[in-house]
Amino acid sequence: MKKKQLDNRHKDFNHLKEWLEPKLAAKGLTPEKFAYECGITRAAVYFYLADTNRPSVQVMVRMCRVLGVPLEEGLRQYSPRRTGRPPMKG
């Protein structure tokens, strides 16, 4: 049951990894250097790259600033965390 919950949670992500990895490579940034410049932990960057966590809006703003991309582009990659119960099936 727990595995199924994790799989469903993964569907909510907008695959931040697919957006972030090429940006880091283009800027020549390692995840460690990127984390330092954004003021977040290395672990957070690795979680974003693994599509297991998503950044807050405030962190996404800092990430866009460091990457030199428009905020609108970054926010398109951001899917807010859902709260509350999932809808009932059936």
C-alpha positions, 0 to 999 in steps of 0.5 A: 500500500505504501509503495502505491501511495508513493507512486501516486505522489510522483504523478503530481510532480512536473519533472523538475529534474528535466528542467533543472539538469540542462540549466545546471550543465549550461551554467557549469554548476555542480549541484553543490555550487548551485545549492550554495548560491541558492542558499539551500542544502545540497540534499535539497538539490539532490531531492529536486533532481530525483523528483522526490521533493519540490522547492517552495516558491521562495526557493524557486525564485532564488533558483531562477535568479541563480540560473538567470532564467525568467521567474515565469519559466521557473514557476511553470516547473513548479507544482504546488503541494496539494493539501488535504485528502485526495478525491475519492474514487468511485 
